[in-house]
Amino acid sequence: MLRGGFLSLLVTQFFGAANDNILKGVLTYMVITQGVWEGQLGTGGQAIVGVCFTLPFILLSGYAGQIADRFSKRRVSIAVKICEIPIAMTAMAGFWLGNLWVTMAALVALTCQSAFFGPAKYGMIPELVDESDLSRANGTINMMTNIAVIVGTLTAGYVADLYNPIVDGGSTVGMRWLPGVVLVAVAIAGWISVLFLDRLEPGDPNLKYDYNPFTTYVFAIKEMAKTRMLMVMMAWGYFYLMAGLAFFILPEYTTVLNIDRASASILMGVLGISVGVGCAFAGFISGDRIEPRLIPLGAIGLVVFFALLGMVTPRLYGVGPEVVGVGGMPRSSIMQVGLSNVSLFIMGAGFFAGFYIVPLQALLQSLSPDDERGRFLGTANAVSFAFMTFAAVVYFVVRGMFGDSPQRIFLLCSVLMALGTVFFLWRLRGSGVMAARE
């Protein structure tokens, strides 16, 4: 499985996902409490950042799927990675000038290039590995993606603290050049890594473009609806509703636990690590098969740990001279965050998330026709980001109802996960999809 082309894809995906999360993370911290752009997007402003991050995937994935089928997926990947460098330079200008709107424009542009990378990235996996290795390959790439999320979110926390340090309860301007330099450096690294991809043949070189971005979705959904693949795609996309809500809640633990941004980023990193471990473990125990029976196990774990995150009072178990507690405590150390009950519950949720998403992703790839895989996976990508956009809308609407306890929104995640699991398992019953596939 670990051939040169697949390794190149892993590294390229790592740098791309890391850069997305660095820019999104720093922007998120800047628009919430004590950020340099605090209040400019209103209460729960990180949801607006989330919409800017997800909307391009919905609008462009149809085009991206057509391009992934029309041209070599290697050629598409190189092109989008070249585009990432000037986009990172635009973000550099936005942070340097302290201009929210330039920086937001850079985020939109960065997600546009990521949207074009998505179908090519996932569509080339069956071309780079044997079918018997699909589960392991998807487990591995999901693990690497989540490691990238860890690196990106941790980096975002530290970069945000250096760019806009919080001093004596207020904030000031710090290292204005730092976010842009980091983004440009990661973009260059991603461009170098993509050059080592194997040469790949186009899936359908005679494909005629349809310039209506939604025609591809309509076509793919109609084809999927002839089998249970449509429900597989919806079950996969539904997970991103929960993931989107979780990633909006976690930055607010700066207030819930009275910790700095770097420490809050560690909580987000814990989620990334645990999802990565769960994906790798799901791929390992699946072996040379696709194991859909892991899906309900993963869903049950998510329901339980989301409920714990919503019900149990967040608490830090201090060490040394610092005070143990939540309200009014001194800013915590990294060690204390590591001992938080929050981090333990996040770890559990992330681990079971891997069990849920790996079989569904492998099924999507396996069930997609070779000459239409880009369009099918582009549609699935758009659906997942539509759910993430809906998560942003939900968060923006309900955030004010939870006052100083945004962590209670995890209870909503638990209820939604339980309802969704019952619905999708009922729709997939007796279809053969839930049986292990060679």
C-alpha beads as a LAMMPS data file, in Angstrom:
LAMMPS data file: protein, C-alpha beads

438 atoms
437 bonds

1 atom types
1 bond types

-500.0 500.0 xlo xhi
-500.0 500.0 ylo yhi
-500.0 500.0 zlo zhi

Masses

1 110.0

Atoms # bond

1 1 1 0.000 0.000 0.000
2 1 1 2.758 2.470 0.920
3 1 1 3.971 3.043 -2.631
4 1 1 5.669 6.291 -3.594
5 1 1 2.585 7.845 -5.172
6 1 1 0.403 7.144 -2.153
7 1 1 3.075 8.499 0.205
8 1 1 3.224 11.674 -1.884
9 1 1 -0.565 11.997 -1.598
10 1 1 -0.370 11.546 2.184
11 1 1 2.239 14.288 2.564
12 1 1 0.439 16.652 0.172
13 1 1 -2.855 16.125 1.970
14 1 1 -1.090 16.733 5.290
15 1 1 0.239 20.144 4.290
16 1 1 -3.034 21.176 2.630
17 1 1 -5.196 20.262 5.625
18 1 1 -2.706 21.874 8.014
19 1 1 -2.765 25.166 6.101
20 1 1 -6.564 25.213 5.961
21 1 1 -6.741 24.790 9.729
22 1 1 -4.002 27.304 10.497
23 1 1 -5.795 30.082 8.610
24 1 1 -9.254 29.100 9.820
25 1 1 -8.009 28.671 13.402
26 1 1 -6.236 32.023 13.668
27 1 1 -9.237 33.777 12.109
28 1 1 -11.580 32.051 14.567
29 1 1 -9.572 33.214 17.569
30 1 1 -9.422 36.745 16.185
31 1 1 -13.214 37.159 15.936
32 1 1 -14.142 35.773 19.373
33 1 1 -13.447 37.138 22.863
34 1 1 -10.283 39.272 23.095
35 1 1 -9.387 38.769 19.443
36 1 1 -8.177 41.700 17.358
37 1 1 -11.445 41.597 15.359
38 1 1 -13.709 40.797 18.331
39 1 1 -17.343 41.700 17.714
40 1 1 -16.954 42.547 14.025
41 1 1 -18.905 39.398 13.095
42 1 1 -21.201 39.423 16.145
43 1 1 -21.746 36.798 18.869
44 1 1 -20.794 33.371 17.592
45 1 1 -18.868 35.036 14.772
46 1 1 -16.761 31.922 14.281
47 1 1 -19.831 30.434 12.578
48 1 1 -19.480 33.100 9.850
49 1 1 -15.860 32.030 9.425
50 1 1 -17.150 28.462 9.186
51 1 1 -19.582 29.364 6.383
52 1 1 -16.782 31.060 4.433
53 1 1 -14.765 27.881 4.893
54 1 1 -17.464 25.475 3.699
55 1 1 -19.530 27.330 1.072
56 1 1 -16.888 27.099 -1.714
57 1 1 -16.896 23.312 -1.369
58 1 1 -20.641 23.244 -2.011
59 1 1 -20.516 25.557 -5.022
60 1 1 -17.343 24.191 -6.640
61 1 1 -17.216 20.459 -5.929
62 1 1 -19.395 19.775 -8.992
63 1 1 -16.883 21.519 -11.253
64 1 1 -14.032 19.885 -9.357
65 1 1 -15.477 16.404 -9.916
66 1 1 -15.751 17.010 -13.669
67 1 1 -12.171 18.272 -13.857
68 1 1 -10.920 15.304 -11.802
69 1 1 -12.543 12.945 -14.332
70 1 1 -11.513 14.937 -17.435
71 1 1 -7.811 15.363 -16.595
72 1 1 -5.139 13.375 -14.823
73 1 1 -5.722 13.717 -11.090
74 1 1 -1.989 14.342 -10.697
75 1 1 -2.177 17.310 -13.057
76 1 1 -5.165 18.741 -11.175
77 1 1 -3.382 18.326 -7.838
78 1 1 -0.244 20.132 -9.012
79 1 1 -2.304 23.024 -10.400
80 1 1 -4.218 23.634 -7.167
81 1 1 -1.066 23.454 -5.063
82 1 1 0.576 26.116 -7.229
83 1 1 -2.481 28.336 -6.636
84 1 1 -2.159 27.911 -2.875
85 1 1 1.057 29.959 -2.697
86 1 1 -0.316 33.359 -3.867
87 1 1 -3.433 32.765 -1.774
88 1 1 -1.234 32.366 1.306
89 1 1 0.508 35.624 0.353
90 1 1 -2.890 37.356 0.296
91 1 1 -3.565 36.100 3.826
92 1 1 -0.127 37.415 4.814
93 1 1 -1.158 40.886 3.615
94 1 1 -4.456 40.691 5.509
95 1 1 -2.846 39.819 8.829
96 1 1 -0.054 42.370 8.364
97 1 1 -2.538 45.170 7.629
98 1 1 -4.949 44.007 10.341
99 1 1 -7.720 43.817 7.740
100 1 1 -10.396 41.233 8.512
101 1 1 -11.960 41.347 5.050
102 1 1 -8.738 40.731 3.121
103 1 1 -8.000 37.804 5.418
104 1 1 -11.531 36.428 5.000
105 1 1 -11.142 36.711 1.221
106 1 1 -7.934 34.679 1.475
107 1 1 -9.800 32.025 3.490
108 1 1 -12.493 31.787 0.789
109 1 1 -9.830 31.510 -1.917
110 1 1 -7.930 28.849 0.045
111 1 1 -11.058 26.743 0.434
112 1 1 -11.805 27.171 -3.289
113 1 1 -8.476 25.550 -4.180
114 1 1 -9.083 22.845 -1.551
115 1 1 -12.481 22.158 -3.149
116 1 1 -10.762 21.407 -6.462
117 1 1 -8.253 19.152 -4.709
118 1 1 -10.899 17.053 -2.915
119 1 1 -12.324 14.855 -5.731
120 1 1 -8.868 14.389 -7.258
121 1 1 -7.418 13.444 -3.886
122 1 1 -10.014 10.857 -2.896
123 1 1 -10.591 9.717 -6.466
124 1 1 -6.942 8.789 -6.999
125 1 1 -6.746 6.483 -3.963
126 1 1 -8.256 3.489 -5.858
127 1 1 -5.738 4.222 -8.647
128 1 1 -2.766 4.273 -6.275
129 1 1 -3.584 1.197 -4.150
130 1 1 -5.100 -2.252 -4.706
131 1 1 -8.807 -2.647 -3.910
132 1 1 -7.928 -4.993 -1.033
133 1 1 -6.016 -2.084 0.531
134 1 1 -8.835 0.476 0.284
135 1 1 -9.845 0.302 3.957
136 1 1 -6.255 0.536 5.161
137 1 1 -5.512 3.351 2.700
138 1 1 -8.558 5.334 3.838
139 1 1 -7.719 4.693 7.474
140 1 1 -4.186 5.937 6.843
141 1 1 -5.162 9.065 4.917
142 1 1 -7.801 9.941 7.513
143 1 1 -5.212 9.454 10.244
144 1 1 -2.778 11.753 8.420
145 1 1 -5.539 14.285 7.796
146 1 1 -6.330 14.381 11.478
147 1 1 -2.661 14.660 12.386
148 1 1 -2.637 17.654 10.028
149 1 1 -5.676 19.048 11.842
150 1 1 -3.770 18.619 15.116
151 1 1 -0.697 20.386 13.781
152 1 1 -2.818 23.088 12.159
153 1 1 -4.982 23.788 15.206
154 1 1 -2.052 23.719 17.644
155 1 1 -0.077 26.002 15.348
156 1 1 -3.095 28.318 15.034
157 1 1 -3.339 28.648 18.809
158 1 1 0.319 29.555 19.271
159 1 1 0.373 31.821 16.210
160 1 1 -2.787 33.609 17.439
161 1 1 -1.241 34.206 20.864
162 1 1 1.922 35.652 19.300
163 1 1 0.047 37.691 16.691
164 1 1 -2.493 39.086 19.179
165 1 1 -1.170 38.420 22.728
166 1 1 -3.530 38.726 25.690
167 1 1 -1.917 40.834 28.422
168 1 1 -3.530 41.722 31.785
169 1 1 -7.013 40.907 30.554
170 1 1 -6.653 42.892 27.337
171 1 1 -5.070 42.214 23.968
172 1 1 -2.485 43.986 21.862
173 1 1 -0.773 43.675 18.487
174 1 1 2.242 41.365 18.423
175 1 1 4.109 39.622 15.587
176 1 1 2.119 40.844 12.564
177 1 1 4.269 38.936 10.076
178 1 1 3.993 35.505 11.718
179 1 1 0.665 34.084 10.378
180 1 1 1.514 34.924 6.767
181 1 1 5.031 33.492 6.898
182 1 1 3.733 30.220 8.340
183 1 1 0.974 29.947 5.702
184 1 1 3.344 30.622 2.791
185 1 1 5.940 28.139 4.077
186 1 1 3.352 25.346 4.402
187 1 1 1.936 26.113 0.931
188 1 1 5.406 25.799 -0.632
189 1 1 5.990 22.494 1.171
190 1 1 2.675 21.150 -0.207
191 1 1 3.622 22.147 -3.757
192 1 1 6.975 20.338 -3.486
193 1 1 5.386 17.142 -2.127
194 1 1 2.732 16.916 -4.866
195 1 1 5.413 16.754 -7.577
196 1 1 6.236 13.167 -6.483
197 1 1 2.766 11.780 -7.332
198 1 1 2.625 8.900 -9.833
199 1 1 1.530 9.717 -13.368
200 1 1 -2.182 8.921 -13.675
201 1 1 -4.432 8.573 -16.712
202 1 1 -7.611 10.697 -17.060
203 1 1 -10.807 8.875 -16.103
204 1 1 -12.846 10.229 -19.041
205 1 1 -10.753 12.443 -21.375
206 1 1 -13.768 13.069 -23.658
207 1 1 -15.979 14.405 -20.889
208 1 1 -17.925 17.514 -21.884
209 1 1 -18.222 20.121 -19.180
210 1 1 -21.530 21.163 -17.739
211 1 1 -21.227 24.730 -16.480
212 1 1 -24.183 24.486 -14.154
213 1 1 -22.488 23.548 -10.860
214 1 1 -25.544 21.679 -9.642
215 1 1 -26.076 19.500 -12.725
216 1 1 -23.261 17.207 -11.623
217 1 1 -24.884 16.833 -8.213
218 1 1 -28.287 16.074 -9.722
219 1 1 -26.782 13.489 -12.073
220 1 1 -24.707 11.819 -9.345
221 1 1 -27.566 11.776 -6.846
222 1 1 -29.931 10.239 -9.414
223 1 1 -27.376 7.526 -10.150
224 1 1 -26.703 6.920 -6.448
225 1 1 -30.431 6.726 -5.737
226 1 1 -30.642 3.605 -7.913
227 1 1 -28.748 1.810 -5.124
228 1 1 -28.249 2.332 -1.404
229 1 1 -25.168 4.418 -2.205
230 1 1 -27.240 7.583 -1.705
231 1 1 -27.891 6.659 1.913
232 1 1 -24.211 5.790 2.378
233 1 1 -23.287 9.262 1.152
234 1 1 -25.864 10.949 3.390
235 1 1 -24.710 8.972 6.430
236 1 1 -21.115 9.998 5.683
237 1 1 -22.066 13.641 5.189
238 1 1 -24.235 13.703 8.325
239 1 1 -21.153 13.110 10.465
240 1 1 -19.844 16.511 9.401
241 1 1 -22.822 18.230 10.989
242 1 1 -21.558 16.954 14.349
243 1 1 -17.928 17.652 13.493
244 1 1 -18.785 21.217 12.469
245 1 1 -20.612 21.913 15.727
246 1 1 -17.732 20.444 17.750
247 1 1 -15.154 22.640 16.052
248 1 1 -17.235 25.746 16.766
249 1 1 -17.600 24.829 20.451
250 1 1 -13.998 23.953 21.269
251 1 1 -12.427 27.425 20.748
252 1 1 -14.898 28.771 23.326
253 1 1 -13.273 26.641 26.021
254 1 1 -10.892 29.599 26.390
255 1 1 -13.769 31.114 28.373
256 1 1 -15.313 27.926 29.776
257 1 1 -12.014 26.742 31.330
258 1 1 -10.342 30.177 31.527
259 1 1 -7.391 29.042 29.421
260 1 1 -5.352 30.703 26.701
261 1 1 -5.706 30.022 22.981
262 1 1 -2.722 27.698 22.799
263 1 1 -4.273 25.502 25.495
264 1 1 -7.663 25.539 23.766
265 1 1 -5.888 24.441 20.599
266 1 1 -4.566 21.447 22.526
267 1 1 -8.166 20.360 23.128
268 1 1 -8.778 20.594 19.378
269 1 1 -5.544 18.681 18.837
270 1 1 -6.764 15.936 21.181
271 1 1 -9.832 15.579 18.977
272 1 1 -7.658 15.327 15.881
273 1 1 -5.348 12.738 17.460
274 1 1 -8.207 10.582 18.641
275 1 1 -10.019 10.690 15.294
276 1 1 -6.754 9.757 13.586
277 1 1 -6.160 6.848 15.959
278 1 1 -9.763 5.702 15.521
279 1 1 -9.433 5.832 11.726
280 1 1 -6.149 3.927 11.770
281 1 1 -7.576 1.288 14.123
282 1 1 -10.737 0.927 12.004
283 1 1 -8.573 0.449 8.904
284 1 1 -6.383 -2.093 10.723
285 1 1 -9.191 -4.284 12.025
286 1 1 -10.951 -4.124 8.633
287 1 1 -7.887 -5.761 7.042
288 1 1 -8.444 -6.408 3.343
289 1 1 -12.219 -5.919 3.646
290 1 1 -14.648 -3.040 4.121
291 1 1 -16.363 -3.467 7.501
292 1 1 -19.677 -1.513 7.575
293 1 1 -20.522 -3.237 10.875
294 1 1 -18.169 -0.761 12.546
295 1 1 -20.542 2.100 11.671
296 1 1 -23.193 1.538 14.401
297 1 1 -20.445 0.943 16.987
298 1 1 -18.876 4.274 16.094
299 1 1 -22.250 6.033 16.218
300 1 1 -23.052 4.685 19.696
301 1 1 -19.675 5.865 20.979
302 1 1 -20.300 9.352 19.581
303 1 1 -23.732 9.550 21.216
304 1 1 -22.300 8.592 24.629
305 1 1 -19.263 10.885 24.601
306 1 1 -21.153 13.879 23.193
307 1 1 -23.636 13.445 26.051
308 1 1 -20.794 13.361 28.593
309 1 1 -19.263 16.515 27.118
310 1 1 -22.625 18.259 27.405
311 1 1 -23.642 17.052 30.889
312 1 1 -20.447 16.841 32.944
313 1 1 -19.094 20.096 34.373
314 1 1 -15.802 20.965 32.630
315 1 1 -13.020 20.896 35.174
316 1 1 -9.260 21.194 35.287
317 1 1 -7.346 19.061 37.767
318 1 1 -4.439 21.359 38.636
319 1 1 -0.944 20.426 39.696
320 1 1 1.605 22.385 41.666
321 1 1 0.763 25.801 43.090
322 1 1 -2.065 26.681 40.683
323 1 1 -5.667 26.721 41.878
324 1 1 -7.978 23.884 40.828
325 1 1 -11.279 25.043 39.395
326 1 1 -13.036 26.878 36.605
327 1 1 -14.388 30.311 37.473
328 1 1 -11.789 32.942 38.328
329 1 1 -8.820 30.554 38.220
330 1 1 -5.444 31.638 36.827
331 1 1 -4.717 30.830 33.207
332 1 1 -3.963 27.098 33.172
333 1 1 -0.858 25.236 32.140
334 1 1 -0.722 22.789 29.257
335 1 1 -0.323 19.970 31.764
336 1 1 -3.624 20.922 33.384
337 1 1 -5.434 20.878 30.049
338 1 1 -4.076 17.391 29.483
339 1 1 -5.674 16.328 32.774
340 1 1 -9.055 17.909 31.998
341 1 1 -12.124 15.660 31.961
342 1 1 -13.025 17.490 28.748
343 1 1 -9.965 16.111 26.972
344 1 1 -10.853 12.552 28.043
345 1 1 -14.376 12.806 26.643
346 1 1 -13.110 14.445 23.446
347 1 1 -10.659 11.564 23.066
348 1 1 -13.485 9.032 23.323
349 1 1 -15.677 10.852 20.802
350 1 1 -12.823 11.174 18.328
351 1 1 -11.835 7.517 18.574
352 1 1 -15.362 6.301 17.776
353 1 1 -15.669 8.861 14.975
354 1 1 -12.977 6.896 13.134
355 1 1 -15.091 3.735 13.334
356 1 1 -18.005 5.645 11.819
357 1 1 -16.362 7.415 8.879
358 1 1 -13.737 4.953 7.531
359 1 1 -16.168 2.219 6.351
360 1 1 -18.498 4.817 4.831
361 1 1 -15.672 6.517 2.943
362 1 1 -14.345 3.181 1.658
363 1 1 -17.858 2.209 0.528
364 1 1 -18.223 5.466 -1.396
365 1 1 -14.986 4.808 -3.278
366 1 1 -15.709 1.142 -3.880
367 1 1 -19.267 1.679 -5.138
368 1 1 -18.383 4.591 -7.475
369 1 1 -17.932 3.688 -11.188
370 1 1 -14.347 4.177 -12.413
371 1 1 -15.225 6.720 -15.116
372 1 1 -17.537 8.720 -12.805
373 1 1 -15.664 8.455 -9.518
374 1 1 -14.551 12.097 -9.540
375 1 1 -18.113 13.379 -9.983
376 1 1 -19.547 10.965 -7.409
377 1 1 -16.915 11.863 -4.821
378 1 1 -17.193 15.545 -5.698
379 1 1 -20.904 15.312 -4.937
380 1 1 -20.216 13.487 -1.671
381 1 1 -17.691 16.191 -0.781
382 1 1 -20.266 18.902 -1.472
383 1 1 -22.829 17.094 0.691
384 1 1 -20.402 16.844 3.609
385 1 1 -19.672 20.569 3.411
386 1 1 -23.368 21.351 3.068
387 1 1 -23.805 19.658 6.435
388 1 1 -20.888 21.691 7.832
389 1 1 -22.491 24.882 6.525
390 1 1 -25.753 23.862 8.173
391 1 1 -23.749 23.316 11.375
392 1 1 -22.554 26.930 11.153
393 1 1 -26.136 28.154 10.749
394 1 1 -27.326 26.020 13.670
395 1 1 -24.486 27.241 15.881
396 1 1 -25.093 30.888 15.009
397 1 1 -28.809 30.494 15.820
398 1 1 -28.519 28.515 19.083
399 1 1 -25.310 29.973 20.519
400 1 1 -27.069 32.814 22.337
401 1 1 -29.422 30.374 24.094
402 1 1 -26.540 28.748 25.986
403 1 1 -24.999 31.897 27.475
404 1 1 -21.793 31.136 29.364
405 1 1 -22.145 27.370 28.837
406 1 1 -21.531 26.740 25.127
407 1 1 -20.368 23.209 25.993
408 1 1 -24.051 22.288 26.547
409 1 1 -24.452 22.351 22.762
410 1 1 -22.778 18.923 22.824
411 1 1 -26.098 17.601 24.185
412 1 1 -27.699 18.704 20.932
413 1 1 -24.929 16.843 19.071
414 1 1 -25.716 13.676 21.052
415 1 1 -29.428 13.838 20.271
416 1 1 -28.819 14.540 16.573
417 1 1 -26.323 11.669 16.316
418 1 1 -28.769 9.242 17.939
419 1 1 -31.635 10.258 15.633
420 1 1 -29.438 10.138 12.544
421 1 1 -28.062 6.699 13.382
422 1 1 -31.537 5.202 13.817
423 1 1 -32.682 6.726 10.521
424 1 1 -29.715 5.613 8.395
425 1 1 -29.558 2.096 9.830
426 1 1 -33.277 1.724 9.171
427 1 1 -32.869 2.884 5.551
428 1 1 -29.881 0.561 4.951
429 1 1 -31.457 -2.501 6.548
430 1 1 -31.565 -5.586 4.330
431 1 1 -29.589 -3.890 1.538
432 1 1 -26.407 -5.919 1.929
433 1 1 -24.441 -2.677 2.388
434 1 1 -24.006 -3.364 6.101
435 1 1 -22.375 -6.739 5.439
436 1 1 -18.587 -7.014 5.209
437 1 1 -17.269 -6.582 1.650
438 1 1 -14.153 -8.186 0.220

Bonds

1 1 1 2
2 1 2 3
3 1 3 4
4 1 4 5
5 1 5 6
6 1 6 7
7 1 7 8
8 1 8 9
9 1 9 10
10 1 10 11
11 1 11 12
12 1 12 13
13 1 13 14
14 1 14 15
15 1 15 16
16 1 16 17
17 1 17 18
18 1 18 19
19 1 19 20
20 1 20 21
21 1 21 22
22 1 22 23
23 1 23 24
24 1 24 25
25 1 25 26
26 1 26 27
27 1 27 28
28 1 28 29
29 1 29 30
30 1 30 31
31 1 31 32
32 1 32 33
33 1 33 34
34 1 34 35
35 1 35 36
36 1 36 37
37 1 37 38
38 1 38 39
39 1 39 40
40 1 40 41
41 1 41 42
42 1 42 43
43 1 43 44
44 1 44 45
45 1 45 46
46 1 46 47
47 1 47 48
48 1 48 49
49 1 49 50
50 1 50 51
51 1 51 52
52 1 52 53
53 1 53 54
54 1 54 55
55 1 55 56
56 1 56 57
57 1 57 58
58 1 58 59
59 1 59 60
60 1 60 61
61 1 61 62
62 1 62 63
63 1 63 64
64 1 64 65
65 1 65 66
66 1 66 67
67 1 67 68
68 1 68 69
69 1 69 70
70 1 70 71
71 1 71 72
72 1 72 73
73 1 73 74
74 1 74 75
75 1 75 76
76 1 76 77
77 1 77 78
78 1 78 79
79 1 79 80
80 1 80 81
81 1 81 82
82 1 82 83
83 1 83 84
84 1 84 85
85 1 85 86
86 1 86 87
87 1 87 88
88 1 88 89
89 1 89 90
90 1 90 91
91 1 91 92
92 1 92 93
93 1 93 94
94 1 94 95
95 1 95 96
96 1 96 97
97 1 97 98
98 1 98 99
99 1 99 100
100 1 100 101
101 1 101 102
102 1 102 103
103 1 103 104
104 1 104 105
105 1 105 106
106 1 106 107
107 1 107 108
108 1 108 109
109 1 109 110
110 1 110 111
111 1 111 112
112 1 112 113
113 1 113 114
114 1 114 115
115 1 115 116
116 1 116 117
117 1 117 118
118 1 118 119
119 1 119 120
120 1 120 121
121 1 121 122
122 1 122 123
123 1 123 124
124 1 124 125
125 1 125 126
126 1 126 127
127 1 127 128
128 1 128 129
129 1 129 130
130 1 130 131
131 1 131 132
132 1 132 133
133 1 133 134
134 1 134 135
135 1 135 136
136 1 136 137
137 1 137 138
138 1 138 139
139 1 139 140
140 1 140 141
141 1 141 142
142 1 142 143
143 1 143 144
144 1 144 145
145 1 145 146
146 1 146 147
147 1 147 148
148 1 148 149
149 1 149 150
150 1 150 151
151 1 151 152
152 1 152 153
153 1 153 154
154 1 154 155
155 1 155 156
156 1 156 157
157 1 157 158
158 1 158 159
159 1 159 160
160 1 160 161
161 1 161 162
162 1 162 163
163 1 163 164
164 1 164 165
165 1 165 166
166 1 166 167
167 1 167 168
168 1 168 169
169 1 169 170
170 1 170 171
171 1 171 172
172 1 172 173
173 1 173 174
174 1 174 175
175 1 175 176
176 1 176 177
177 1 177 178
178 1 178 179
179 1 179 180
180 1 180 181
181 1 181 182
182 1 182 183
183 1 183 184
184 1 184 185
185 1 185 186
186 1 186 187
187 1 187 188
188 1 188 189
189 1 189 190
190 1 190 191
191 1 191 192
192 1 192 193
193 1 193 194
194 1 194 195
195 1 195 196
196 1 196 197
197 1 197 198
198 1 198 199
199 1 199 200
200 1 200 201
201 1 201 202
202 1 202 203
203 1 203 204
204 1 204 205
205 1 205 206
206 1 206 207
207 1 207 208
208 1 208 209
209 1 209 210
210 1 210 211
211 1 211 212
212 1 212 213
213 1 213 214
214 1 214 215
215 1 215 216
216 1 216 217
217 1 217 218
218 1 218 219
219 1 219 220
220 1 220 221
221 1 221 222
222 1 222 223
223 1 223 224
224 1 224 225
225 1 225 226
226 1 226 227
227 1 227 228
228 1 228 229
229 1 229 230
230 1 230 231
231 1 231 232
232 1 232 233
233 1 233 234
234 1 234 235
235 1 235 236
236 1 236 237
237 1 237 238
238 1 238 239
239 1 239 240
240 1 240 241
241 1 241 242
242 1 242 243
243 1 243 244
244 1 244 245
245 1 245 246
246 1 246 247
247 1 247 248
248 1 248 249
249 1 249 250
250 1 250 251
251 1 251 252
252 1 252 253
253 1 253 254
254 1 254 255
255 1 255 256
256 1 256 257
257 1 257 258
258 1 258 259
259 1 259 260
260 1 260 261
261 1 261 262
262 1 262 263
263 1 263 264
264 1 264 265
265 1 265 266
266 1 266 267
267 1 267 268
268 1 268 269
269 1 269 270
270 1 270 271
271 1 271 272
272 1 272 273
273 1 273 274
274 1 274 275
275 1 275 276
276 1 276 277
277 1 277 278
278 1 278 279
279 1 279 280
280 1 280 281
281 1 281 282
282 1 282 283
283 1 283 284
284 1 284 285
285 1 285 286
286 1 286 287
287 1 287 288
288 1 288 289
289 1 289 290
290 1 290 291
291 1 291 292
292 1 292 293
293 1 293 294
294 1 294 295
295 1 295 296
296 1 296 297
297 1 297 298
298 1 298 299
299 1 299 300
300 1 300 301
301 1 301 302
302 1 302 303
303 1 303 304
304 1 304 305
305 1 305 306
306 1 306 307
307 1 307 308
308 1 308 309
309 1 309 310
310 1 310 311
311 1 311 312
312 1 312 313
313 1 313 314
314 1 314 315
315 1 315 316
316 1 316 317
317 1 317 318
318 1 318 319
319 1 319 320
320 1 320 321
321 1 321 322
322 1 322 323
323 1 323 324
324 1 324 325
325 1 325 326
326 1 326 327
327 1 327 328
328 1 328 329
329 1 329 330
330 1 330 331
331 1 331 332
332 1 332 333
333 1 333 334
334 1 334 335
335 1 335 336
336 1 336 337
337 1 337 338
338 1 338 339
339 1 339 340
340 1 340 341
341 1 341 342
342 1 342 343
343 1 343 344
344 1 344 345
345 1 345 346
346 1 346 347
347 1 347 348
348 1 348 349
349 1 349 350
350 1 350 351
351 1 351 352
352 1 352 353
353 1 353 354
354 1 354 355
355 1 355 356
356 1 356 357
357 1 357 358
358 1 358 359
359 1 359 360
360 1 360 361
361 1 361 362
362 1 362 363
363 1 363 364
364 1 364 365
365 1 365 366
366 1 366 367
367 1 367 368
368 1 368 369
369 1 369 370
370 1 370 371
371 1 371 372
372 1 372 373
373 1 373 374
374 1 374 375
375 1 375 376
376 1 376 377
377 1 377 378
378 1 378 379
379 1 379 380
380 1 380 381
381 1 381 382
382 1 382 383
383 1 383 384
384 1 384 385
385 1 385 386
386 1 386 387
387 1 387 388
388 1 388 389
389 1 389 390
390 1 390 391
391 1 391 392
392 1 392 393
393 1 393 394
394 1 394 395
395 1 395 396
396 1 396 397
397 1 397 398
398 1 398 399
399 1 399 400
400 1 400 401
401 1 401 402
402 1 402 403
403 1 403 404
404 1 404 405
405 1 405 406
406 1 406 407
407 1 407 408
408 1 408 409
409 1 409 410
410 1 410 411
411 1 411 412
412 1 412 413
413 1 413 414
414 1 414 415
415 1 415 416
416 1 416 417
417 1 417 418
418 1 418 419
419 1 419 420
420 1 420 421
421 1 421 422
422 1 422 423
423 1 423 424
424 1 424 425
425 1 425 426
426 1 426 427
427 1 427 428
428 1 428 429
429 1 429 430
430 1 430 431
431 1 431 432
432 1 432 433
433 1 433 434
434 1 434 435
435 1 435 436
436 1 436 437
437 1 437 438
